[in-house]
Amino acid sequence: MVKYPNAASGIKKMFLSRMVGIIGVVLAFIPFIGPFFTLVCAIAATIFNVWGILEASKDHNGY
């Protein structure tokens, strides 16, 4: 059985980026400070997504 530790860690980061994005959408409904939280969550989600892709690609060309 082949193990892909970097791919597993990268996919976890990509999953985390989706959860941060969902939290950002929920926080968007808070008056006055909602747009700020949404922007912060969007930036964090993008960073986690790119970081996860780069980490997952270390194991195999298919990732």
mmJSON file of the N, C-alpha and C atoms, coordinates in Angstrom:
{"data_MODEL":{"atom_site":{
"group_PDB":["ATOM","ATOM","ATOM","ATOM","ATOM","ATOM","ATOM","ATOM","ATOM","ATOM","ATOM","ATOM","ATOM","ATOM","ATOM","ATOM","ATOM","ATOM","ATOM","ATOM","ATOM","ATOM","ATOM","ATOM","ATOM","ATOM","ATOM","ATOM","ATOM","ATOM","ATOM","ATOM","ATOM","ATOM","ATOM","ATOM","ATOM","ATOM","ATOM","ATOM","ATOM","ATOM","ATOM","ATOM","ATOM","ATOM","ATOM","ATOM","ATOM","ATOM","ATOM","ATOM","ATOM","ATOM","ATOM","ATOM","ATOM","ATOM","ATOM","ATOM","ATOM","ATOM","ATOM","ATOM","ATOM","ATOM","ATOM","ATOM","ATOM","ATOM","ATOM","ATOM","ATOM","ATOM","ATOM","ATOM","ATOM","ATOM","ATOM","ATOM","ATOM","ATOM","ATOM","ATOM","ATOM","ATOM","ATOM","ATOM","ATOM","ATOM","ATOM","ATOM","ATOM","ATOM","ATOM","ATOM","ATOM","ATOM","ATOM","ATOM","ATOM","ATOM","ATOM","ATOM","ATOM","ATOM","ATOM","ATOM","ATOM","ATOM","ATOM","ATOM","ATOM","ATOM","ATOM","ATOM","ATOM","ATOM","ATOM","ATOM","ATOM","ATOM","ATOM","ATOM","ATOM","ATOM","ATOM","ATOM","ATOM","ATOM","ATOM","ATOM","ATOM","ATOM","ATOM","ATOM","ATOM","ATOM","ATOM","ATOM","ATOM","ATOM","ATOM","ATOM","ATOM","ATOM","ATOM","ATOM","ATOM","ATOM","ATOM","ATOM","ATOM","ATOM","ATOM","ATOM","ATOM","ATOM","ATOM","ATOM","ATOM","ATOM","ATOM","ATOM","ATOM","ATOM","ATOM","ATOM","ATOM","ATOM","ATOM","ATOM","ATOM","ATOM","ATOM","ATOM","ATOM","ATOM","ATOM","ATOM","ATOM","ATOM","ATOM","ATOM","ATOM","ATOM","ATOM","ATOM","ATOM"],
"id":[1,2,3,4,5,6,7,8,9,10,11,12,13,14,15,16,17,18,19,20,21,22,23,24,25,26,27,28,29,30,31,32,33,34,35,36,37,38,39,40,41,42,43,44,45,46,47,48,49,50,51,52,53,54,55,56,57,58,59,60,61,62,63,64,65,66,67,68,69,70,71,72,73,74,75,76,77,78,79,80,81,82,83,84,85,86,87,88,89,90,91,92,93,94,95,96,97,98,99,100,101,102,103,104,105,106,107,108,109,110,111,112,113,114,115,116,117,118,119,120,121,122,123,124,125,126,127,128,129,130,131,132,133,134,135,136,137,138,139,140,141,142,143,144,145,146,147,148,149,150,151,152,153,154,155,156,157,158,159,160,161,162,163,164,165,166,167,168,169,170,171,172,173,174,175,176,177,178,179,180,181,182,183,184,185,186,187,188,189],
"type_symbol":["N","C","C","N","C","C","N","C","C","N","C","C","N","C","C","N","C","C","N","C","C","N","C","C","N","C","C","N","C","C","N","C","C","N","C","C","N","C","C","N","C","C","N","C","C","N","C","C","N","C","C","N","C","C","N","C","C","N","C","C","N","C","C","N","C","C","N","C","C","N","C","C","N","C","C","N","C","C","N","C","C","N","C","C","N","C","C","N","C","C","N","C","C","N","C","C","N","C","C","N","C","C","N","C","C","N","C","C","N","C","C","N","C","C","N","C","C","N","C","C","N","C","C","N","C","C","N","C","C","N","C","C","N","C","C","N","C","C","N","C","C","N","C","C","N","C","C","N","C","C","N","C","C","N","C","C","N","C","C","N","C","C","N","C","C","N","C","C","N","C","C","N","C","C","N","C","C","N","C","C","N","C","C","N","C","C","N","C","C"],
"label_atom_id":["N","CA","C","N","CA","C","N","CA","C","N","CA","C","N","CA","C","N","CA","C","N","CA","C","N","CA","C","N","CA","C","N","CA","C","N","CA","C","N","CA","C","N","CA","C","N","CA","C","N","CA","C","N","CA","C","N","CA","C","N","CA","C","N","CA","C","N","CA","C","N","CA","C","N","CA","C","N","CA","C","N","CA","C","N","CA","C","N","CA","C","N","CA","C","N","CA","C","N","CA","C","N","CA","C","N","CA","C","N","CA","C","N","CA","C","N","CA","C","N","CA","C","N","CA","C","N","CA","C","N","CA","C","N","CA","C","N","CA","C","N","CA","C","N","CA","C","N","CA","C","N","CA","C","N","CA","C","N","CA","C","N","CA","C","N","CA","C","N","CA","C","N","CA","C","N","CA","C","N","CA","C","N","CA","C","N","CA","C","N","CA","C","N","CA","C","N","CA","C","N","CA","C","N","CA","C","N","CA","C","N","CA","C","N","CA","C","N","CA","C"],
"label_alt_id":[null,null,null,null,null,null,null,null,null,null,null,null,null,null,null,null,null,null,null,null,null,null,null,null,null,null,null,null,null,null,null,null,null,null,null,null,null,null,null,null,null,null,null,null,null,null,null,null,null,null,null,null,null,null,null,null,null,null,null,null,null,null,null,null,null,null,null,null,null,null,null,null,null,null,null,null,null,null,null,null,null,null,null,null,null,null,null,null,null,null,null,null,null,null,null,null,null,null,null,null,null,null,null,null,null,null,null,null,null,null,null,null,null,null,null,null,null,null,null,null,null,null,null,null,null,null,null,null,null,null,null,null,null,null,null,null,null,null,null,null,null,null,null,null,null,null,null,null,null,null,null,null,null,null,null,null,null,null,null,null,null,null,null,null,null,null,null,null,null,null,null,null,null,null,null,null,null,null,null,null,null,null,null,null,null,null,null,null,null],
"label_comp_id":["MET","MET","MET","VAL","VAL","VAL","LYS","LYS","LYS","TYR","TYR","TYR","PRO","PRO","PRO","ASN","ASN","ASN","ALA","ALA","ALA","ALA","ALA","ALA","SER","SER","SER","GLY","GLY","GLY","ILE","ILE","ILE","LYS","LYS","LYS","LYS","LYS","LYS","MET","MET","MET","PHE","PHE","PHE","LEU","LEU","LEU","SER","SER","SER","ARG","ARG","ARG","MET","MET","MET","VAL","VAL","VAL","GLY","GLY","GLY","ILE","ILE","ILE","ILE","ILE","ILE","GLY","GLY","GLY","VAL","VAL","VAL","VAL","VAL","VAL","LEU","LEU","LEU","ALA","ALA","ALA","PHE","PHE","PHE","ILE","ILE","ILE","PRO","PRO","PRO","PHE","PHE","PHE","ILE","ILE","ILE","GLY","GLY","GLY","PRO","PRO","PRO","PHE","PHE","PHE","PHE","PHE","PHE","THR","THR","THR","LEU","LEU","LEU","VAL","VAL","VAL","CYS","CYS","CYS","ALA","ALA","ALA","ILE","ILE","ILE","ALA","ALA","ALA","ALA","ALA","ALA","THR","THR","THR","ILE","ILE","ILE","PHE","PHE","PHE","ASN","ASN","ASN","VAL","VAL","VAL","TRP","TRP","TRP","GLY","GLY","GLY","ILE","ILE","ILE","LEU","LEU","LEU","GLU","GLU","GLU","ALA","ALA","ALA","SER","SER","SER","LYS","LYS","LYS","ASP","ASP","ASP","HIS","HIS","HIS","ASN","ASN","ASN","GLY","GLY","GLY","TYR","TYR","TYR"],
"label_asym_id":["A","A","A","A","A","A","A","A","A","A","A","A","A","A","A","A","A","A","A","A","A","A","A","A","A","A","A","A","A","A","A","A","A","A","A","A","A","A","A","A","A","A","A","A","A","A","A","A","A","A","A","A","A","A","A","A","A","A","A","A","A","A","A","A","A","A","A","A","A","A","A","A","A","A","A","A","A","A","A","A","A","A","A","A","A","A","A","A","A","A","A","A","A","A","A","A","A","A","A","A","A","A","A","A","A","A","A","A","A","A","A","A","A","A","A","A","A","A","A","A","A","A","A","A","A","A","A","A","A","A","A","A","A","A","A","A","A","A","A","A","A","A","A","A","A","A","A","A","A","A","A","A","A","A","A","A","A","A","A","A","A","A","A","A","A","A","A","A","A","A","A","A","A","A","A","A","A","A","A","A","A","A","A","A","A","A","A","A","A"],
"label_entity_id":["1","1","1","1","1","1","1","1","1","1","1","1","1","1","1","1","1","1","1","1","1","1","1","1","1","1","1","1","1","1","1","1","1","1","1","1","1","1","1","1","1","1","1","1","1","1","1","1","1","1","1","1","1","1","1","1","1","1","1","1","1","1","1","1","1","1","1","1","1","1","1","1","1","1","1","1","1","1","1","1","1","1","1","1","1","1","1","1","1","1","1","1","1","1","1","1","1","1","1","1","1","1","1","1","1","1","1","1","1","1","1","1","1","1","1","1","1","1","1","1","1","1","1","1","1","1","1","1","1","1","1","1","1","1","1","1","1","1","1","1","1","1","1","1","1","1","1","1","1","1","1","1","1","1","1","1","1","1","1","1","1","1","1","1","1","1","1","1","1","1","1","1","1","1","1","1","1","1","1","1","1","1","1","1","1","1","1","1","1"],
"label_seq_id":[1,1,1,2,2,2,3,3,3,4,4,4,5,5,5,6,6,6,7,7,7,8,8,8,9,9,9,10,10,10,11,11,11,12,12,12,13,13,13,14,14,14,15,15,15,16,16,16,17,17,17,18,18,18,19,19,19,20,20,20,21,21,21,22,22,22,23,23,23,24,24,24,25,25,25,26,26,26,27,27,27,28,28,28,29,29,29,30,30,30,31,31,31,32,32,32,33,33,33,34,34,34,35,35,35,36,36,36,37,37,37,38,38,38,39,39,39,40,40,40,41,41,41,42,42,42,43,43,43,44,44,44,45,45,45,46,46,46,47,47,47,48,48,48,49,49,49,50,50,50,51,51,51,52,52,52,53,53,53,54,54,54,55,55,55,56,56,56,57,57,57,58,58,58,59,59,59,60,60,60,61,61,61,62,62,62,63,63,63],
"pdbx_PDB_ins_code":[null,null,null,null,null,null,null,null,null,null,null,null,null,null,null,null,null,null,null,null,null,null,null,null,null,null,null,null,null,null,null,null,null,null,null,null,null,null,null,null,null,null,null,null,null,null,null,null,null,null,null,null,null,null,null,null,null,null,null,null,null,null,null,null,null,null,null,null,null,null,null,null,null,null,null,null,null,null,null,null,null,null,null,null,null,null,null,null,null,null,null,null,null,null,null,null,null,null,null,null,null,null,null,null,null,null,null,null,null,null,null,null,null,null,null,null,null,null,null,null,null,null,null,null,null,null,null,null,null,null,null,null,null,null,null,null,null,null,null,null,null,null,null,null,null,null,null,null,null,null,null,null,null,null,null,null,null,null,null,null,null,null,null,null,null,null,null,null,null,null,null,null,null,null,null,null,null,null,null,null,null,null,null,null,null,null,null,null,null],
"Cartn_x":[0.842,0.0,0.886,0.557,1.347,0.776,1.666,1.251,1.635,0.777,1.023,0.853,1.864,1.691,1.559,2.298,2.188,0.844,0.367,-0.93,-2.047,-1.964,-2.999,-3.004,-1.838,-1.758,-2.242,-1.907,-2.349,-3.851,-4.439,-5.882,-6.61,-6.021,-6.604,-6.605,-5.524,-5.464,-6.485,-6.691,-7.693,-9.095,-9.338,-10.626,-10.823,-9.748,-9.814,-10.136,-9.59,-9.878,-11.358,-11.977,-13.418,-14.227,-13.817,-14.529,-14.376,-13.192,-12.979,-13.83,-13.961,-14.816,-16.277,-16.742,-18.129,-18.345,-17.375,-17.469,-17.509,-16.739,-16.748,-18.095,-18.764,-20.101,-21.087,-21.001,-21.901,-21.632,-20.361,-20.009,-20.361,-20.633,-20.969,-22.266,-23.104,-24.393,-24.35,-23.176,-23.052,-22.984,-23.823,-23.811,-22.484,-22.06,-20.904,-19.557,-19.34,-18.03,-18.02,-19.159,-19.264,-18.396,-18.4,-17.543,-16.056,-15.622,-14.214,-13.891,-14.76,-14.536,-14.584,-15.461,-15.559,-14.286,-13.749,-12.499,-11.35,-11.256,-10.188,-10.319,-11.528,-11.746,-11.446,-11.777,-11.498,-9.995,-9.264,-7.809,-7.203,-7.658,-7.141,-7.476,-8.676,-9.071,-8.219,-7.922,-7.069,-5.665,-5.129,-3.786,-3.754,-4.744,-4.78,-4.956,-5.739,-5.965,-4.682,-3.991,-2.74,-1.687,-1.609,-0.657,-0.946,-2.209,-2.584,-2.247,-2.485,-2.156,-0.651,0.118,1.577,2.097,1.516,1.965,1.548,0.349,-0.121,0.648,1.126,1.824,3.227,3.718,5.056,5.12,4.009,4.027,3.932,3.041,2.768,2.357,2.658,2.32,0.821,0.039,-1.411,-2.136,-1.443,-2.11,-1.935],
"Cartn_y":[-1.179,0.0,1.24,2.189,3.401,4.483,5.139,6.221,7.559,8.553,9.895,10.89,11.036,11.924,13.394,13.838,15.241,15.514,14.551,14.732,14.782,13.932,13.929,15.259,15.754,17.035,18.184,18.146,19.184,19.186,18.0,17.912,18.389,18.148,18.667,20.195,20.782,22.252,22.786,22.066,22.487,22.378,21.344,21.205,22.346,22.689,23.798,25.105,25.279,26.506,26.592,25.467,25.476,25.848,25.317,25.633,27.114,27.668,29.097,29.935,29.505,30.214,30.202,29.066,28.981,29.874,29.888,30.763,32.222,32.57,33.94,34.35,33.431,33.728,33.955,33.141,33.307,34.636,34.989,36.236,37.474,37.305,38.443,39.112,38.41,38.952,39.776,39.913,40.749,42.201,43.049,44.449,45.146,46.02,46.899,46.187,45.112,44.46,43.192,42.791,41.589,41.607,42.698,42.719,42.569,43.118,42.974,41.508,40.828,39.419,38.563,38.907,38.167,38.31,39.511,39.734,38.966,39.0,38.272,36.767,36.252,34.823,34.444,35.299,35.014,34.961,35.879,35.878,34.648,34.319,33.135,31.86,31.768,30.583,30.424,31.522,31.46,30.997,31.514,31.122,29.63,29.157,27.74,26.856,27.295,26.498,26.361,27.459,27.41,26.608,26.81,26.071,24.566,24.203,22.793,22.184,22.909,22.405,22.209,23.176,23.058,21.903,21.7,20.604,19.255,19.158,17.882,17.503,18.469,18.165,17.613,17.608,17.08,15.563,14.874,13.416,12.777,13.279,12.586,13.612,13.326,14.252,14.387,13.411,13.433,14.386,14.884,15.772,17.184],
"Cartn_z":[0.0,0.0,0.0,-0.828,-0.966,-0.05,0.668,1.564,0.931,1.096,0.593,1.742,2.612,3.774,3.385,2.393,1.979,1.32,0.546,-0.112,0.918,1.928,2.97,3.721,4.052,4.761,3.88,2.602,1.684,1.482,1.402,1.225,2.48,3.654,4.892,4.89,4.386,4.305,3.308,2.216,1.247,1.837,2.631,3.311,4.308,5.031,5.974,5.248,4.044,3.301,2.933,2.631,2.34,3.575,4.728,5.968,6.329,6.135,6.403,5.46,4.213,3.266,3.681,4.173,4.64,5.855,6.762,7.936,7.503,6.487,5.975,5.422,4.76,4.226,5.365,6.401,7.547,8.252,8.4,9.074,8.258,6.983,6.128,6.543,7.275,7.666,8.947,9.556,10.751,10.299,10.83,10.402,10.74,9.882,10.014,9.916,10.661,10.623,9.776,9.265,8.448,7.201,6.439,5.245,5.553,6.677,7.067,7.352,8.129,8.435,7.167,6.265,5.011,4.196,4.137,3.407,4.039,5.349,6.042,5.805,5.884,5.648,4.199,3.259,1.847,1.589,2.187,2.02,2.677,3.883,4.576,3.809,3.266,2.503,1.253,0.589,-0.599,-0.249,0.841,1.27,1.623,2.391,2.747,1.521,0.559,-0.641,-1.46,-1.683,-2.45,-1.702,-0.392,0.429,0.371,0.421,0.336,-1.007,-2.08,-3.419,-3.561,-3.089,-3.179,-2.338,-1.175,-0.318,-0.882,-1.407,-1.961,-3.221,-3.958,-5.207,-4.989,-3.757,-3.483,-3.613,-3.385,-3.365,-4.747,-5.561,-6.817,-7.86,-9.106,-10.183,-10.388,-9.96,-10.148,-9.224,-8.192,-7.234,-7.681],
"occupancy":[1.0,1.0,1.0,1.0,1.0,1.0,1.0,1.0,1.0,1.0,1.0,1.0,1.0,1.0,1.0,1.0,1.0,1.0,1.0,1.0,1.0,1.0,1.0,1.0,1.0,1.0,1.0,1.0,1.0,1.0,1.0,1.0,1.0,1.0,1.0,1.0,1.0,1.0,1.0,1.0,1.0,1.0,1.0,1.0,1.0,1.0,1.0,1.0,1.0,1.0,1.0,1.0,1.0,1.0,1.0,1.0,1.0,1.0,1.0,1.0,1.0,1.0,1.0,1.0,1.0,1.0,1.0,1.0,1.0,1.0,1.0,1.0,1.0,1.0,1.0,1.0,1.0,1.0,1.0,1.0,1.0,1.0,1.0,1.0,1.0,1.0,1.0,1.0,1.0,1.0,1.0,1.0,1.0,1.0,1.0,1.0,1.0,1.0,1.0,1.0,1.0,1.0,1.0,1.0,1.0,1.0,1.0,1.0,1.0,1.0,1.0,1.0,1.0,1.0,1.0,1.0,1.0,1.0,1.0,1.0,1.0,1.0,1.0,1.0,1.0,1.0,1.0,1.0,1.0,1.0,1.0,1.0,1.0,1.0,1.0,1.0,1.0,1.0,1.0,1.0,1.0,1.0,1.0,1.0,1.0,1.0,1.0,1.0,1.0,1.0,1.0,1.0,1.0,1.0,1.0,1.0,1.0,1.0,1.0,1.0,1.0,1.0,1.0,1.0,1.0,1.0,1.0,1.0,1.0,1.0,1.0,1.0,1.0,1.0,1.0,1.0,1.0,1.0,1.0,1.0,1.0,1.0,1.0,1.0,1.0,1.0,1.0,1.0,1.0],
"B_iso_or_equiv":[0.0,0.0,0.0,0.0,0.0,0.0,0.0,0.0,0.0,0.0,0.0,0.0,0.0,0.0,0.0,0.0,0.0,0.0,0.0,0.0,0.0,0.0,0.0,0.0,0.0,0.0,0.0,0.0,0.0,0.0,0.0,0.0,0.0,0.0,0.0,0.0,0.0,0.0,0.0,0.0,0.0,0.0,0.0,0.0,0.0,0.0,0.0,0.0,0.0,0.0,0.0,0.0,0.0,0.0,0.0,0.0,0.0,0.0,0.0,0.0,0.0,0.0,0.0,0.0,0.0,0.0,0.0,0.0,0.0,0.0,0.0,0.0,0.0,0.0,0.0,0.0,0.0,0.0,0.0,0.0,0.0,0.0,0.0,0.0,0.0,0.0,0.0,0.0,0.0,0.0,0.0,0.0,0.0,0.0,0.0,0.0,0.0,0.0,0.0,0.0,0.0,0.0,0.0,0.0,0.0,0.0,0.0,0.0,0.0,0.0,0.0,0.0,0.0,0.0,0.0,0.0,0.0,0.0,0.0,0.0,0.0,0.0,0.0,0.0,0.0,0.0,0.0,0.0,0.0,0.0,0.0,0.0,0.0,0.0,0.0,0.0,0.0,0.0,0.0,0.0,0.0,0.0,0.0,0.0,0.0,0.0,0.0,0.0,0.0,0.0,0.0,0.0,0.0,0.0,0.0,0.0,0.0,0.0,0.0,0.0,0.0,0.0,0.0,0.0,0.0,0.0,0.0,0.0,0.0,0.0,0.0,0.0,0.0,0.0,0.0,0.0,0.0,0.0,0.0,0.0,0.0,0.0,0.0,0.0,0.0,0.0,0.0,0.0,0.0],
"pdbx_formal_charge":[null,null,null,null,null,null,null,null,null,null,null,null,null,null,null,null,null,null,null,null,null,null,null,null,null,null,null,null,null,null,null,null,null,null,null,null,null,null,null,null,null,null,null,null,null,null,null,null,null,null,null,null,null,null,null,null,null,null,null,null,null,null,null,null,null,null,null,null,null,null,null,null,null,null,null,null,null,null,null,null,null,null,null,null,null,null,null,null,null,null,null,null,null,null,null,null,null,null,null,null,null,null,null,null,null,null,null,null,null,null,null,null,null,null,null,null,null,null,null,null,null,null,null,null,null,null,null,null,null,null,null,null,null,null,null,null,null,null,null,null,null,null,null,null,null,null,null,null,null,null,null,null,null,null,null,null,null,null,null,null,null,null,null,null,null,null,null,null,null,null,null,null,null,null,null,null,null,null,null,null,null,null,null,null,null,null,null,null,null],
"auth_seq_id":[1,1,1,2,2,2,3,3,3,4,4,4,5,5,5,6,6,6,7,7,7,8,8,8,9,9,9,10,10,10,11,11,11,12,12,12,13,13,13,14,14,14,15,15,15,16,16,16,17,17,17,18,18,18,19,19,19,20,20,20,21,21,21,22,22,22,23,23,23,24,24,24,25,25,25,26,26,26,27,27,27,28,28,28,29,29,29,30,30,30,31,31,31,32,32,32,33,33,33,34,34,34,35,35,35,36,36,36,37,37,37,38,38,38,39,39,39,40,40,40,41,41,41,42,42,42,43,43,43,44,44,44,45,45,45,46,46,46,47,47,47,48,48,48,49,49,49,50,50,50,51,51,51,52,52,52,53,53,53,54,54,54,55,55,55,56,56,56,57,57,57,58,58,58,59,59,59,60,60,60,61,61,61,62,62,62,63,63,63],
"auth_comp_id":["MET","MET","MET","VAL","VAL","VAL","LYS","LYS","LYS","TYR","TYR","TYR","PRO","PRO","PRO","ASN","ASN","ASN","ALA","ALA","ALA","ALA","ALA","ALA","SER","SER","SER","GLY","GLY","GLY","ILE","ILE","ILE","LYS","LYS","LYS","LYS","LYS","LYS","MET","MET","MET","PHE","PHE","PHE","LEU","LEU","LEU","SER","SER","SER","ARG","ARG","ARG","MET","MET","MET","VAL","VAL","VAL","GLY","GLY","GLY","ILE","ILE","ILE","ILE","ILE","ILE","GLY","GLY","GLY","VAL","VAL","VAL","VAL","VAL","VAL","LEU","LEU","LEU","ALA","ALA","ALA","PHE","PHE","PHE","ILE","ILE","ILE","PRO","PRO","PRO","PHE","PHE","PHE","ILE","ILE","ILE","GLY","GLY","GLY","PRO","PRO","PRO","PHE","PHE","PHE","PHE","PHE","PHE","THR","THR","THR","LEU","LEU","LEU","VAL","VAL","VAL","CYS","CYS","CYS","ALA","ALA","ALA","ILE","ILE","ILE","ALA","ALA","ALA","ALA","ALA","ALA","THR","THR","THR","ILE","ILE","ILE","PHE","PHE","PHE","ASN","ASN","ASN","VAL","VAL","VAL","TRP","TRP","TRP","GLY","GLY","GLY","ILE","ILE","ILE","LEU","LEU","LEU","GLU","GLU","GLU","ALA","ALA","ALA","SER","SER","SER","LYS","LYS","LYS","ASP","ASP","ASP","HIS","HIS","HIS","ASN","ASN","ASN","GLY","GLY","GLY","TYR","TYR","TYR"],
"auth_asym_id":["A","A","A","A","A","A","A","A","A","A","A","A","A","A","A","A","A","A","A","A","A","A","A","A","A","A","A","A","A","A","A","A","A","A","A","A","A","A","A","A","A","A","A","A","A","A","A","A","A","A","A","A","A","A","A","A","A","A","A","A","A","A","A","A","A","A","A","A","A","A","A","A","A","A","A","A","A","A","A","A","A","A","A","A","A","A","A","A","A","A","A","A","A","A","A","A","A","A","A","A","A","A","A","A","A","A","A","A","A","A","A","A","A","A","A","A","A","A","A","A","A","A","A","A","A","A","A","A","A","A","A","A","A","A","A","A","A","A","A","A","A","A","A","A","A","A","A","A","A","A","A","A","A","A","A","A","A","A","A","A","A","A","A","A","A","A","A","A","A","A","A","A","A","A","A","A","A","A","A","A","A","A","A","A","A","A","A","A","A"],
"auth_atom_id":["N","CA","C","N","CA","C","N","CA","C","N","CA","C","N","CA","C","N","CA","C","N","CA","C","N","CA","C","N","CA","C","N","CA","C","N","CA","C","N","CA","C","N","CA","C","N","CA","C","N","CA","C","N","CA","C","N","CA","C","N","CA","C","N","CA","C","N","CA","C","N","CA","C","N","CA","C","N","CA","C","N","CA","C","N","CA","C","N","CA","C","N","CA","C","N","CA","C","N","CA","C","N","CA","C","N","CA","C","N","CA","C","N","CA","C","N","CA","C","N","CA","C","N","CA","C","N","CA","C","N","CA","C","N","CA","C","N","CA","C","N","CA","C","N","CA","C","N","CA","C","N","CA","C","N","CA","C","N","CA","C","N","CA","C","N","CA","C","N","CA","C","N","CA","C","N","CA","C","N","CA","C","N","CA","C","N","CA","C","N","CA","C","N","CA","C","N","CA","C","N","CA","C","N","CA","C","N","CA","C","N","CA","C","N","CA","C","N","CA","C"],
"pdbx_PDB_model_num":[1,1,1,1,1,1,1,1,1,1,1,1,1,1,1,1,1,1,1,1,1,1,1,1,1,1,1,1,1,1,1,1,1,1,1,1,1,1,1,1,1,1,1,1,1,1,1,1,1,1,1,1,1,1,1,1,1,1,1,1,1,1,1,1,1,1,1,1,1,1,1,1,1,1,1,1,1,1,1,1,1,1,1,1,1,1,1,1,1,1,1,1,1,1,1,1,1,1,1,1,1,1,1,1,1,1,1,1,1,1,1,1,1,1,1,1,1,1,1,1,1,1,1,1,1,1,1,1,1,1,1,1,1,1,1,1,1,1,1,1,1,1,1,1,1,1,1,1,1,1,1,1,1,1,1,1,1,1,1,1,1,1,1,1,1,1,1,1,1,1,1,1,1,1,1,1,1,1,1,1,1,1,1,1,1,1,1,1,1]
}}}
